Amino acid sequence: MIQESIDTLIRKTLEEDIRYADLTSEILIEPDTQAQGTLICKEAIVVAGINVAQRVFEIVDSHLQWKSYCMDGYHAKAFSKLARVKGNARSILMAERTALNFLQHFSGIATITKKWADRAAKYSVRITDTRKTLPGLRYLQKYAVKMGGGLNHRIALDDGILIKNNHLKFFKNITDALKLAQLRKPYLTEIEVEVSSIDELKEALPLKPDIIMLDNFTIPQLKQAIALAKGICKLEVSGGVNETTLDKIASLKPDYISIGSLTHSVRAVDIHLLIEPLAKNI
């Protein structure tokens, strides 16, 4: 995601939060009051979005002085200092919530991705995200997944061919859909097809798509499917993945496990801004 797009997103978010003024700060704090704010994580996290947070403060007030104590991808212990910002107190308070919203959300994604990716890695399985992202945040959410050690599935609809059940409703069978995709696909473009039963898997395998997605298979079905597809094509497991089932699925050694909750319903981690007034000459 280019910086111009990130800046546009930040400005829209600031407009949503501030509208016309930070009324409380304007009433209570004198215009020339100086302060220092320290961003501190209150739990162990994987940092993602520290540069986005910095950019929020810069857009609010280009005279603010920012210092990062870490980079994205850093494994911060609880109560670690992540960054410091100095300057006009009103400006710091005006930018605070928007900066924290981004940093808490993206670090939440990176943190849970790291946890799940590490568990899957014990079985040589990779964790990947999906397109179940929040509107307008996809590039940054997928960036956060990478910071946590996960893989990105398709970024957008033009980023590969994925034949899902709704596409298959326009065909008599999987074979016809796969053959047409193979005939028309752009050069070097991978084809993935979603199957929901062992019979559909058996139909797709002879055509050797690059990846077959096993959608909502039970553990016994996954065992059978992985045995059938071994050496023919890569397999992605999707659906029914949670804290309880992750290790059971990963131990069967599919190639990928895709998890929509990495982006669509992740918990924001706990980061706060500790602000302190400074003497006017600082």
C-alpha positions as CSV (number, residue, x, y, z in Angstrom):
1,M,0.0,0.0,0.0
2,I,1.7,3.2,-1.1
3,Q,2.1,6.1,1.3
4,E,-0.4,8.3,-0.5
5,S,-3.1,5.7,0.1
6,I,-2.1,5.3,3.8
7,D,-2.2,9.1,4.2
8,T,-5.7,9.3,2.7
9,L,-6.9,6.6,5.1
10,I,-5.4,8.4,8.1
11,R,-6.9,11.7,7.1
12,K,-10.3,10.2,6.7
13,T,-10.0,8.5,10.1
14,L,-8.9,11.7,11.7
15,E,-11.8,13.6,10.2
16,E,-14.1,10.9,11.6
17,D,-12.6,11.3,15.1
18,I,-12.0,15.0,15.3
19,R,-14.6,16.6,12.9
20,Y,-14.2,20.3,13.6
21,A,-12.2,20.4,16.9
22,D,-10.9,18.7,20.0
23,L,-13.3,20.6,22.1
24,T,-12.1,19.3,25.5
25,S,-8.4,20.0,24.9
26,E,-9.2,23.5,23.5
27,I,-11.2,24.4,26.6
28,L,-8.8,22.9,29.2
29,I,-5.3,23.3,27.7
30,E,-3.5,26.5,26.7
31,P,-2.4,26.7,23.0
32,D,1.3,26.7,23.7
33,T,1.4,23.9,26.3
34,Q,4.1,21.3,25.6
35,A,4.0,17.7,26.5
36,Q,5.6,14.3,26.0
37,G,3.7,11.1,25.3
38,T,5.1,7.6,25.6
39,L,3.4,4.7,23.9
40,I,3.6,1.6,26.1
41,C,2.2,-1.9,25.5
42,K,0.6,-3.4,28.6
43,E,1.0,-7.0,27.4
44,A,3.5,-9.0,25.3
45,I,2.8,-8.2,21.6
46,V,4.2,-8.4,18.1
47,V,4.4,-4.8,16.9
48,A,2.7,-3.8,13.6
49,G,1.7,-0.4,12.5
50,I,4.3,1.7,14.4
51,N,5.0,3.8,11.2
52,V,1.3,4.3,10.7
53,A,1.0,5.6,14.3
54,Q,3.9,7.9,13.6
55,R,2.3,9.2,10.5
56,V,-0.9,10.0,12.3
57,F,1.0,12.4,14.6
58,E,2.9,13.9,11.7
59,I,-0.3,14.6,9.8
60,V,-1.9,16.3,12.8
61,D,1.1,18.4,13.5
62,S,4.3,18.3,11.4
63,H,6.3,19.9,14.3
64,L,5.8,17.0,16.7
65,Q,9.0,15.1,17.4
66,W,8.7,11.3,17.1
67,K,11.1,8.7,18.3
68,S,10.5,4.9,17.7
69,Y,12.0,2.4,20.1
70,C,11.2,-0.6,17.9
71,M,10.3,-1.6,14.4
72,D,7.3,-3.6,13.0
73,G,7.8,-7.3,13.7
74,Y,9.4,-6.6,17.1
75,H,8.4,-8.9,19.9
76,A,7.8,-6.5,22.7
77,K,7.5,-7.6,26.3
78,A,4.7,-6.4,28.6
79,F,5.2,-2.7,29.6
80,S,7.8,-2.0,26.9
81,K,8.1,1.5,25.6
82,L,7.3,1.5,21.8
83,A,7.7,5.1,20.9
84,R,7.8,8.7,22.2
85,V,6.2,11.9,20.8
86,K,7.0,15.4,22.0
87,G,5.5,18.8,21.2
88,N,2.2,20.7,21.4
89,A,0.0,19.0,24.0
90,R,-3.2,19.7,22.1
91,S,-1.8,18.1,18.9
92,I,-0.7,15.0,20.8
93,L,-4.1,14.6,22.4
94,M,-5.8,15.2,19.1
95,A,-3.9,12.4,17.4
96,E,-3.8,10.0,20.3
97,R,-6.9,7.9,19.7
98,T,-6.5,7.5,15.9
99,A,-2.8,6.5,16.3
100,L,-3.7,4.0,19.1
101,N,-6.6,2.5,17.1
102,F,-4.3,1.6,14.2
103,L,-1.4,0.4,16.4
104,Q,-3.6,-1.7,18.7
105,H,-5.5,-3.3,15.8
106,F,-2.5,-4.1,13.6
107,S,-0.4,-5.3,16.5
108,G,-3.3,-7.5,17.5
109,I,-3.3,-9.2,14.1
110,A,0.5,-9.7,14.2
111,T,0.3,-11.1,17.7
112,I,-2.3,-13.7,17.1
113,T,-0.8,-14.6,13.8
114,K,2.5,-15.2,15.5
115,K,0.9,-17.5,18.0
116,W,-0.9,-19.6,15.5
117,A,1.9,-19.6,12.9
118,D,4.3,-20.9,15.6
119,R,2.0,-23.7,16.5
120,A,1.5,-24.7,12.9
121,A,5.2,-24.5,12.1
122,K,5.9,-27.4,14.4
123,Y,4.2,-29.5,11.7
124,S,5.8,-27.6,8.8
125,V,2.4,-26.1,8.0
126,R,1.9,-22.4,7.0
127,I,-0.9,-20.1,8.3
128,T,-2.5,-17.8,5.7
129,D,-5.1,-15.0,5.9
130,T,-8.2,-14.6,3.7
131,R,-10.1,-11.7,2.0
132,K,-12.3,-11.4,5.1
133,T,-10.8,-8.0,6.0
134,L,-12.3,-4.8,7.2
135,P,-13.2,-2.4,4.4
136,G,-10.4,0.0,3.6
137,L,-7.9,-1.8,5.8
138,R,-7.0,-4.8,3.7
139,Y,-3.4,-3.9,2.7
140,L,-2.4,-2.9,6.2
141,Q,-4.2,-5.9,7.8
142,K,-2.4,-8.3,5.5
143,Y,0.9,-6.5,6.1
144,A,0.3,-7.1,9.9
145,V,-0.3,-10.8,9.1
146,K,3.1,-10.9,7.5
147,M,4.7,-9.2,10.5
148,G,3.4,-12.0,12.6
149,G,4.9,-14.7,10.3
150,G,1.8,-15.6,8.3
151,L,1.3,-15.7,4.6
152,N,-1.0,-13.6,2.5
153,H,-3.7,-15.3,0.4
154,R,-5.1,-13.3,-2.5
155,I,-4.8,-9.6,-1.9
156,A,-7.6,-8.9,-4.4
157,L,-9.7,-10.7,-6.9
158,D,-7.2,-10.1,-9.7
159,D,-4.5,-11.8,-7.7
160,G,-5.2,-15.4,-8.8
161,I,-8.0,-17.8,-9.7
162,L,-10.0,-19.3,-6.8
163,I,-13.0,-21.3,-8.0
164,K,-15.5,-21.4,-5.1
165,N,-18.8,-23.0,-4.7
166,N,-20.7,-20.0,-6.0
167,H,-18.7,-20.2,-9.2
168,L,-19.4,-23.9,-9.6
169,K,-23.2,-23.2,-9.6
170,F,-22.7,-22.0,-13.2
171,F,-21.2,-25.3,-14.3
172,K,-22.4,-28.9,-14.5
173,N,-19.3,-30.1,-12.5
174,I,-15.9,-29.2,-11.2
175,T,-14.2,-30.7,-14.3
176,D,-15.8,-28.2,-16.7
177,A,-15.0,-25.2,-14.5
178,L,-11.3,-26.3,-14.0
179,K,-10.8,-27.0,-17.7
180,L,-12.2,-23.6,-18.7
181,A,-10.0,-21.9,-16.1
182,Q,-6.9,-23.7,-17.3
183,L,-7.7,-22.7,-20.9
184,R,-8.3,-19.1,-20.2
185,K,-5.9,-18.3,-17.3
186,P,-3.2,-15.7,-17.7
187,Y,0.4,-17.1,-18.0
188,L,1.8,-18.2,-14.6
189,T,-1.4,-17.6,-12.8
190,E,-2.2,-20.3,-10.2
191,I,-5.6,-22.0,-10.0
192,E,-7.2,-23.0,-6.7
193,V,-10.5,-24.8,-6.4
194,E,-12.7,-25.2,-3.4
195,V,-14.2,-28.6,-2.7
196,S,-16.6,-29.6,0.0
197,S,-16.5,-33.4,-0.2
198,I,-14.2,-36.3,-0.9
199,D,-16.1,-37.0,-4.1
200,E,-15.4,-33.4,-5.3
201,L,-11.8,-33.8,-4.3
202,K,-11.5,-37.0,-6.4
203,E,-13.0,-35.2,-9.4
204,A,-10.6,-32.3,-9.1
205,L,-7.4,-34.2,-8.5
206,P,-6.9,-35.6,-12.1
207,L,-6.8,-32.1,-13.5
208,K,-4.0,-31.1,-11.0
209,P,-5.0,-27.6,-10.0
210,D,-2.2,-25.8,-8.1
211,I,-4.1,-25.8,-4.8
212,I,-7.3,-27.5,-3.6
213,M,-9.1,-25.9,-0.7
214,L,-10.8,-28.4,1.6
215,D,-13.7,-26.4,2.9
216,N,-15.2,-27.4,6.3
217,F,-13.9,-31.0,6.2
218,T,-14.0,-33.1,9.4
219,I,-10.8,-34.5,10.8
220,P,-11.5,-38.0,9.4
221,Q,-12.3,-36.4,6.0
222,L,-9.1,-34.4,6.1
223,K,-7.0,-37.5,6.8
224,Q,-8.5,-39.2,3.8
225,A,-8.2,-36.1,1.6
226,I,-4.5,-35.5,2.5
227,A,-3.7,-39.1,1.7
228,L,-5.5,-38.9,-1.7
229,A,-3.8,-35.7,-2.7
230,K,-0.2,-36.5,-1.6
231,G,2.2,-35.7,-4.4
232,I,-0.5,-34.4,-6.7
233,C,-1.2,-30.9,-5.6
234,K,-1.0,-28.6,-2.6
235,L,-3.9,-28.5,0.0
236,E,-5.4,-25.7,1.9
237,V,-7.6,-26.3,4.9
238,S,-10.3,-23.7,5.5
239,G,-13.2,-23.5,8.0
240,G,-13.5,-24.9,11.5
241,V,-10.1,-23.7,12.6
242,N,-9.9,-22.6,16.2
243,E,-7.8,-22.9,19.3
244,T,-9.0,-26.5,19.9
245,T,-8.7,-27.8,16.3
246,L,-5.6,-26.1,15.1
247,D,-3.1,-28.6,16.3
248,K,-5.3,-31.5,15.2
249,I,-5.5,-30.1,11.7
250,A,-1.8,-29.1,11.5
251,S,-0.7,-32.5,12.6
252,L,-2.2,-34.0,9.4
253,K,0.3,-31.8,7.5
254,P,-1.7,-30.0,4.8
255,D,0.3,-27.3,3.1
256,Y,-1.7,-24.3,4.3
257,I,-4.4,-23.5,6.9
258,S,-6.4,-20.3,6.2
259,I,-8.0,-18.4,9.0
260,G,-10.4,-15.5,8.4
261,S,-10.5,-14.5,12.1
262,L,-6.9,-13.2,11.8
263,T,-8.3,-10.1,10.2
264,H,-12.1,-10.0,10.6
265,S,-12.5,-10.3,14.3
266,V,-9.1,-10.0,16.0
267,R,-8.8,-8.6,19.5
268,A,-6.9,-5.3,19.7
269,V,-3.9,-5.5,22.0
270,D,-3.6,-3.2,25.0
271,I,-1.4,-0.1,24.2
272,H,-1.8,3.2,25.9
273,L,-0.2,6.7,25.7
274,L,1.2,8.0,28.9
275,I,1.3,11.8,28.6
276,E,3.3,14.2,30.8
277,P,3.3,18.1,30.7
278,L,6.7,19.7,29.8
279,A,8.1,23.1,30.5
280,K,7.3,25.6,27.8
281,N,11.0,25.9,26.7
282,I,11.3,22.2,25.8
